[in-house]
Amino acid sequence: MAIEGDGRSGPAVGIQLGSEPNGVFSVTFTLPPSQVGNGWKLQFALPGRDITQVVGAHWQLDAAGDGGVAAMPAQGGYVSPTSRAAVSFLVWASGSPVDPVHCVLNGQRCHFG
């Protein structure tokens, strides 16, 4: 990925890590309402892990296999019950859970929190 570090600049993208059976873990990403508008794109990586499935977003895997770009699906994605404007999508990856890095949302640096 071309982006170095996450820092604490830009919008916060919520994450929730979950353990799954068979050596897989999940990450639920929640995009802030101010960033979803008429479409969205989130670039990120899960260092050293192979991403096996993405639900609720169009997915373009990068060459390393541990990251890529998620974008708004045709149906608009899942709308969070706690905030009608927030959007969430789910990622499964192999191995033990790891925090995502290299946050870029709609072309600007962001951070996970």
Long-range contacts (C-beta under 8 A, 24 or more apart in sequence): 1-43, 1-45, 1-62, 1-64, 1-67, 1-102, 3-43, 3-102, 3-103, 3-104, 3-109, 4-102, 5-101, 5-102, 6-101, 6-102, 6-103, 6-109, 6-110, 6-111, 6-112, 7-109, 7-111, 8-111, 9-109, 9-110, 9-111, 10-103, 10-105, 10-108, 10-109, 10-110, 10-111, 11-35, 11-105, 11-108, 11-110, 11-111, 12-110, 12-111, 12-112, 12-113, 13-42, 13-103, 13-105, 13-110, 13-111, 13-112, 13-113, 14-112, 14-113, 15-99, 15-100, 15-112, 15-113, 17-97, 17-99, 18-97, 19-97, 20-92, 23-94, 23-95, 24-52, 24-92, 24-93, 24-94, 24-95, 25-49, 25-92, 25-93, 25-95, 25-96, 25-97, 25-98, 26-90, 26-91, 26-92, 26-93, 27-90, 27-91, 27-93, 27-97, 27-100, 28-88, 28-89, 28-90, 28-91, 29-70, 29-88, 29-89, 29-90, 29-91, 29-100, 30-80, 30-86, 30-87, 30-88, 31-86, 31-87, 31-88, 31-105, 32-86, 33-83, 33-85, 33-86, 35-105, 35-106, 36-72, 36-85, 36-86, 36-87, 39-71, 39-72, 40-71, 40-72, 40-87, 40-105, 40-106, 41-69, 41-70, 41-71, 41-72, 41-105, 41-106, 41-107, 42-69, 42-70, 42-71, 42-103, 42-104, 42-105, 42-110, 43-67, 43-68, 43-69, 43-70, 43-102, 43-103, 43-104, 43-105, 44-68, 44-70, 44-100, 44-101, 44-102, 44-103, 44-104, 44-112, 45-100, 45-101, 45-102, 46-91, 46-93, 46-98, 46-100, 46-101, 47-98, 47-101, 48-95, 48-98, 49-93, 49-94, 49-95, 49-98, 50-93, 50-94, 50-95, 51-91, 51-92, 51-93, 52-92, 52-93, 52-94, 53-91, 53-92, 54-89, 54-90, 54-91, 54-92, 55-89, 55-90, 55-91, 56-88, 56-89, 56-90, 57-89, 66-93, 67-102
